[in-house]
Amino acid sequence: MVTALVFHESYLEHEQTPTHPERKERLAYTFDQLMEEGIFESKAVEVVSPFRADEEDVLAVHTRDYLEFLKRESKTGGIIDWDTVIPVGLYESAMLAAGGAIRAAEIVDKGEAENAFAMVRPPGHHAKPGIGAGFCYLNNIAIAVRWLQRKRRYSRILILDWDAHHGDGTQEIFYRDPTVLFISLHQMPLYPGTGYPREVGEGEGEGYTINVPLPPGAGDECYLTVFDEIVEPVAHDFRPEFIAVSAGQDNHFTDPLTGLALTARGYAELMERTKKLAEELCDGRLFAVLEGGYSIEAALPYTNLAIIAAMAGLDTSCIREPRSYLSALDSVLDPSAPQKVRMTLEEVKKIHATYWGCFVRW
């Protein structure tokens, strides 16, 4: 079995402005790095082409009015907000990105690959049913999850969102839904200003949203602690049939838009633990979708490499950033962050003891 990398050169065509943080070099440099490292020579990773999402698939998440708005504005160009411009041709780019996420889920569901990484753009986790935001137009991972539910009848899916920015769009889409467990690890304070621990879901979905805000300067130790104490035990309680990851790489210590301190090695360990969890709980059914990550030269190629290598079961012990970048880590890493995270974990466990047996002693 192999890891499928869903990618197409058409993903390089979307462009808001040449200097926008979410630009084509994010993928172009990554693919060059993968080639340079010889990851395809191992035969453990195989590039797979995406397909365009059907409107039916998108309308399972987004409103008809919003979809028509994107179609219309894509013909001449438009704007959603100050950092989410609609360039000419955006609709086709967004539909191909959503289709790439679906393709990743489909490949794993059909057993054509052990797992899959959708290296798509534009990203999606800030997109809500009726509006895009934060560089996002269609919520790729939500569309893929709904596709799995509608077309393959999965009844319990876990979405783990480790992007530095809270996935407010994904949260809103599944906030009342007990069939999808949404767990978000994100920096706070930071855009979009949501994702507090007491945002737990509503109605039948109460308890199925778990937010773990992290302080600036939190690094590998903090993330792995959150995984071990929150993600893993709740996943064992929930027993997902599929795991989906919103894989944002803007937690890296060189990212210009955030203030976290994760390393490429930390990303590899996060994905290795996620893969192990999928093997234990759902026969390895796992797919990931690229979200953020804007340290285009210093980090993104290496963090994407780390994640893909971990998914493919390759040796990640040598995954490191170039030494020239490591001097920046000390200036970002906060020695007090683990204690701050410990306080947050106690709060999250206390709140969710009402919903999950793994936290009952809190």
PyMOL commands that set and color helices and strands:
alter all, ss='L'
color gray80, all
select helices_A, chain A and resi 9-12+25-36+55-59+64-76+90-109+140-152+168-174+203-205+220-238+264-281+300-311+323-332+337-352+357-359
alter helices_A, ss='H'
color red, helices_A
select strands_A, chain A and resi 3-6+45-48+78-81+84-86+115-118+157-161+180-187+209-214+242-247+286-290
alter strands_A, ss='S'
color yellow, strands_A
deselect
rebuild
show_as cartoon
